[in-house]
């Protein structure tokens, strides 16, 4: 039998998995369960991570569906931010050097 209570358990397990996996990471954060500030007709505000190098992971949904969403600035956490992060690691520098968490 499928119930909304079972779905809620699975969503919470997914959020816990991501929170544990990314614990201690500077640039990736699993947001608290069902914490997404839904605005503008149910959409995540796209600009919340602008001018940063971080990514945020959300676990959302309802009784019939689980939705995983991530939000990031494509220039920061995207290719250019990733290139700087990789260069820092290759040069033995602090991973955060020159980046904005």
Secondary structure, 3 states (H helix, E strand, C coil): CCCHHHHHHHHHHHHHHHHHHCCCCCCEEECCCCCCCEECCCEECCCCCCCCCCEEEEEEEECCEEEEEEEECHHHHHHHHHHHHHHHHHCCCCCCCCCCC
